[in-house]
Amino acid sequence: MILNTKYYFWKNGLSSKMCDDIIKLGLSKKSKKATVRRTNNKTQKTTNKYRDSQVVFLDDLWIYNAIQPFIYEANKNANWNFQWDWTESTQFTIYGPNQHYNWHVDTSLPYNEPKNINVHGKIRKISMSICLSDPKNFKGGELEFNYREHKDITKCKPHKVKEINNKGGVVVFPSDTWHRVTPVTKGTRYSLVAWSLGQPFK
């Protein structure tokens, strides 16, 4: 699949107050160590070398109402026109000093959850990441993309998504895009991530 628009962004997508409200909600709940969903559809813990952060999953309607328009607009204006019909629980993520998430993609095999018709048989197609923190409060923790110009990902030059290095910055991108969050070197970075699902590509 070749896409002319690799990602779509808003430098000031969410208001400062809404970012603060999401942070307040996320911090009011008990967080857990982030895990990874493997290609066999099983979720398992991972080593800090690969992924190190704390997460809280949120299903509040006011959050969906705020973020869904960005997904629709990006999918249309970027001319991806992906079929999708469900957005998973949003993930509030906490990155403290030295925490990070190494290279990965968000999509894999279709979900195998027959009891959940909202996700069963579907794949992640559209990913969203929102910076909730004021850049004055942390250093590092940069979102980077990698378009795999070389088979060895370590030899590829990453693309820094500088457009969302501010509070309320929103970026939407295809879920098969390789990306990472570099280690936070100072302070704490809060973000909100969401994935929209649809039927597998044909």
Beta strands, then each sheet from edge to edge (+ up, - down):
strand 1: 8-10
strand 2: 32-33
strand 3: 36-37
strand 4: 43-44
strand 5: 51-52
strand 6: 54-58
strand 7: 86-87
strand 8: 90-95
strand 9: 100-104
strand 10: 123-131
strand 11: 138-140
strand 12: 143-146
strand 13: 159-160
strand 14: 170-174
strand 15: 178-181
strand 16: 184-187
strand 17: 189-198
sheet 1: 1+ 14- 10+ 17- 7+
sheet 2: 1+ 14- 10+ 17- 8+ 6- 2+
sheet 3: 3+ 4-
sheet 4: 5+ 9- 15+ 12- 13+
sheet 5: 11+ 16-
end
